[in-house]
Amino acid sequence: MSRGFESRLDRELFILPLTIGTADIDENGHVNNVVYVRWLQDAGTAHWSARFSLEERAPWSWVALRHEIDYFRALKLGDAVEARTWVGDAEGARFDRFVRLEGPDGLCAQGRTTWCLVKAETMRPVRIPGEMVERLAAR
């Protein structure tokens, strides 16, 4: 990934405020790398939940296939941080979700997760319906 990728102008930018707890801090005094992975998932889940009702989400589940994270600045306890996320283009059952983590001094980290849509009942991959991508991408 390049330093500081930008959101797509044709996609909704969904913003999720995040809280840094004491359990998120490692022995180096900053947010542990595992927390960043959780934040990628939290941002995607919050966006999904904001655009689809519980009933609409029930038949589906998302499975992470790959996480990629670039770290730029350390975050510490007390820092204000937010996740800015948007989706890429659907490719069959997969699409990439991008997340920028912004702290008090700007970009702290960025991540890309490749997600696969599966039927909740069978856990088998299924092509992402066009209307699903439209609702996640709509500006």
C-alpha contacts under 8 A as a table, 3 or more apart, distances in Angstrom:
res1	aa1	res2	aa2	distance
1	M	5	F	7.58
1	M	70	D	7.46
2	S	5	F	6.19
3	R	70	D	7.92
4	G	100	R	7.79
4	G	107	L	7.10
4	G	110	Q	7.07
5	F	100	R	7.94
5	F	110	Q	7.78
7	S	11	R	7.37
7	S	13	L	6.92
7	S	85	T	7.76
7	S	86	W	6.69
7	S	98	F	7.94
8	R	11	R	5.37
8	R	12	E	7.98
8	R	86	W	7.69
9	L	12	E	7.82
10	D	137	A	7.43
10	D	138	A	7.64
10	D	139	R	6.90
11	R	86	W	6.42
11	R	87	V	7.11
11	R	137	A	4.60
11	R	138	A	5.88
11	R	139	R	5.71
12	E	86	W	6.14
12	E	136	L	7.18
12	E	137	A	5.13
12	E	138	A	5.42
12	E	139	R	4.44
13	L	84	R	6.29
13	L	85	T	5.66
13	L	86	W	5.28
13	L	139	R	7.75
14	F	47	H	6.39
14	F	84	R	5.70
14	F	85	T	5.23
14	F	86	W	6.33
15	I	43	A	7.83
15	I	82	E	6.72
15	I	83	A	5.64
15	I	84	R	4.56
15	I	85	T	6.42
16	L	43	A	6.25
16	L	46	A	7.47
16	L	82	E	5.52
16	L	83	A	5.08
16	L	84	R	6.55
17	P	81	V	6.23
17	P	82	E	4.22
17	P	83	A	6.31
18	L	39	W	7.85
18	L	80	A	7.44
18	L	81	V	5.50
18	L	82	E	5.23
18	L	83	A	6.97
19	T	80	A	7.18
19	T	81	V	6.93
20	I	24	D	6.24
20	I	31	V	7.62
20	I	76	K	7.56
20	I	77	L	5.78
20	I	78	G	6.71
20	I	79	D	7.18
20	I	80	A	7.95
20	I	81	V	7.96
21	G	24	D	5.31
21	G	25	I	7.27
21	G	77	L	6.68
22	T	25	I	5.60
22	T	77	L	6.72
23	A	26	D	7.80
24	D	30	H	7.88
24	D	31	V	5.38
24	D	32	N	5.96
24	D	35	V	6.28
25	I	28	N	7.71
25	I	29	G	5.76
25	I	30	H	5.04
25	I	31	V	4.51
25	I	32	N	5.68
25	I	76	K	7.15
25	I	77	L	7.00
26	D	29	G	5.51
26	D	30	H	5.79
26	D	31	V	6.11
26	D	32	N	5.22
27	E	30	H	7.62
29	G	76	K	6.69
30	H	74	A	6.00
30	H	75	L	5.51
30	H	76	K	4.60
30	H	77	L	7.07
31	V	35	V	6.74
31	V	36	Y	7.85
31	V	74	A	6.92
31	V	75	L	5.54
31	V	76	K	5.89
31	V	77	L	7.57
32	N	35	V	5.53
32	N	36	Y	7.21
33	N	36	Y	5.30
33	N	37	V	6.96
34	V	37	V	5.28
34	V	38	R	6.55
35	V	38	R	4.96
35	V	39	W	6.18
36	Y	39	W	4.95
36	Y	40	L	6.34
37	V	40	L	5.16
37	V	41	Q	6.51
37	V	67	H	7.42
37	V	69	I	7.96
38	R	41	Q	5.14
38	R	42	D	6.02
39	W	42	D	4.79
39	W	43	A	5.98
39	W	83	A	7.49
40	L	43	A	5.34
40	L	44	G	6.42
40	L	83	A	7.89
40	L	99	V	6.45
40	L	111	G	6.94
40	L	112	R	7.97
40	L	113	T	7.46
41	Q	44	G	5.23
41	Q	45	T	6.03
42	D	45	T	5.11
42	D	46	A	5.98
43	A	46	A	5.23
43	A	47	H	6.22
43	A	83	A	6.31
43	A	84	R	7.67
43	A	85	T	6.61
43	A	99	V	7.54
44	G	47	H	5.20
44	G	48	W	6.14
44	G	85	T	7.24
44	G	97	R	7.29
45	T	48	W	5.09
45	T	49	S	6.02
46	A	49	S	5.09
46	A	50	A	6.00
47	H	50	A	5.10
47	H	51	R	6.40
47	H	136	L	7.49
48	W	51	R	5.45
48	W	52	F	6.16
48	W	136	L	7.14
49	S	52	F	5.40
49	S	53	S	6.64
49	S	54	L	7.45
49	S	57	R	7.76
50	A	53	S	7.57
51	R	135	R	6.62
51	R	136	L	6.65
52	F	55	E	7.96
52	F	56	E	5.73
52	F	57	R	6.15
53	S	56	E	5.08
53	S	57	R	6.20
54	L	57	R	5.13
54	L	58	A	6.02
55	E	58	A	5.22
55	E	59	P	7.92
56	E	59	P	7.05
57	R	60	W	5.58
57	R	61	S	7.50
58	A	61	S	7.72
58	A	120	A	7.28
59	P	119	K	5.94
59	P	120	A	5.33
59	P	121	E	7.01
60	W	117	L	6.87
60	W	118	V	5.83
60	W	119	K	4.77
60	W	120	A	4.71
60	W	121	E	7.97
61	S	117	L	5.99
61	S	118	V	5.34
61	S	119	K	6.20
61	S	120	A	5.22
61	S	123	M	7.63
62	W	115	W	6.19
62	W	116	C	5.57
62	W	117	L	4.77
62	W	118	V	6.04
63	V	115	W	5.59
63	V	116	C	5.16
63	V	117	L	6.54
63	V	118	V	7.22
64	A	67	H	7.45
64	A	113	T	6.76
64	A	114	T	6.00
64	A	115	W	4.61
64	A	116	C	6.37
65	L	113	T	7.32
65	L	114	T	5.41
65	L	115	W	5.71
65	L	116	C	6.78
66	R	113	T	5.47
66	R	114	T	5.16
66	R	115	W	7.41
67	H	111	G	7.04
67	H	112	R	5.88
67	H	113	T	4.48
67	H	114	T	6.70
68	E	111	G	5.37
68	E	112	R	5.21
68	E	113	T	6.34
69	I	109	A	6.93
69	I	110	Q	5.69
69	I	111	G	4.25
69	I	112	R	6.62
70	D	109	A	5.47
70	D	110	Q	5.38
70	D	111	G	6.31
71	Y	74	A	7.68
71	Y	108	C	6.23
71	Y	109	A	4.39
71	Y	110	Q	6.78
72	F	107	L	7.01
72	F	108	C	4.93
72	F	109	A	5.38
73	R	107	L	7.38
73	R	108	C	4.52
73	R	109	A	6.92
74	A	108	C	6.59
75	L	79	D	6.45
75	L	103	G	7.12
75	L	108	C	7.14
76	K	79	D	5.70
79	D	103	G	6.65
79	D	104	P	6.47
80	A	103	G	5.74
80	A	104	P	6.06
81	V	101	L	6.76
81	V	102	E	5.49
81	V	103	G	4.43
81	V	104	P	6.97
82	E	101	L	5.75
82	E	102	E	5.40
82	E	103	G	6.74
83	A	99	V	6.21
83	A	100	R	5.71
83	A	101	L	4.66
83	A	102	E	6.44
84	R	99	V	5.44
84	R	100	R	5.11
84	R	101	L	6.42
84	R	102	E	7.62
85	T	97	R	6.97
85	T	98	F	5.46
85	T	99	V	4.34
85	T	100	R	6.45
86	W	97	R	5.86
86	W	98	F	5.51
86	W	99	V	6.82
86	W	136	L	7.87
86	W	137	A	7.09
87	V	95	F	7.17
87	V	96	D	6.03
87	V	97	R	4.40
87	V	98	F	6.16
87	V	136	L	7.00
87	V	137	A	6.37
88	G	95	F	5.98
88	G	96	D	5.11
88	G	97	R	5.88
88	G	98	F	7.37
89	D	95	F	5.85
89	D	96	D	7.08
89	D	133	V	7.92
90	A	93	A	7.14
90	A	94	R	5.76
90	A	95	F	4.57
90	A	96	D	7.63
90	A	128	I	6.72
90	A	133	V	7.06
91	E	94	R	5.17
91	E	95	F	5.89
91	E	127	R	7.93
91	E	128	I	7.87
92	G	95	F	7.98
92	G	126	V	7.45
92	G	127	R	4.61
92	G	128	I	6.11
93	A	116	C	5.34
93	A	117	L	5.35
93	A	118	V	7.59
93	A	125	P	5.98
93	A	126	V	5.17
93	A	127	R	4.08
93	A	128	I	5.10
94	R	114	T	6.67
94	R	115	W	5.46
94	R	116	C	4.43
94	R	117	L	6.43
94	R	127	R	7.61
94	R	128	I	7.15
95	F	114	T	5.71
95	F	115	W	5.58
95	F	116	C	6.80
96	D	112	R	6.40
96	D	113	T	5.52
96	D	114	T	4.38
96	D	115	W	6.13
97	R	112	R	5.61
97	R	113	T	5.32
97	R	114	T	6.42
97	R	115	W	7.35
98	F	110	Q	7.51
98	F	111	G	5.81
98	F	112	R	4.58
98	F	113	T	6.66
99	V	110	Q	5.55
99	V	111	G	5.13
99	V	112	R	6.33
100	R	107	L	6.90
100	R	108	C	7.84
100	R	109	A	6.15
100	R	110	Q	4.38
100	R	111	G	6.51
101	L	107	L	6.03
101	L	108	C	5.67
101	L	109	A	5.16
101	L	110	Q	5.80
102	E	105	D	7.63
102	E	106	G	5.14
102	E	107	L	4.53
102	E	108	C	5.55
102	E	109	A	7.24
103	G	106	G	5.19
103	G	107	L	6.24
103	G	108	C	5.97
105	D	108	C	7.68
107	L	110	Q	7.63
116	C	125	P	6.65
117	L	125	P	5.69
117	L	126	V	5.89
117	L	127	R	7.14
117	L	128	I	6.41
118	V	122	T	7.64
118	V	123	M	5.14
118	V	124	R	5.03
118	V	125	P	4.15
118	V	126	V	5.39
119	K	122	T	5.56
119	K	123	M	5.11
119	K	124	R	5.64
119	K	125	P	6.53
119	K	126	V	6.62
120	A	123	M	5.25
120	A	124	R	7.87
128	I	132	M	6.80
128	I	133	V	7.21
129	P	132	M	5.32
129	P	133	V	6.82
130	G	133	V	5.33
130	G	134	E	6.20
131	E	134	E	4.88
131	E	135	R	6.19
132	M	135	R	5.31
132	M	136	L	6.38
133	V	136	L	5.10
133	V	137	A	5.86
134	E	137	A	5.07
134	E	138	A	5.56
135	R	138	A	5.34
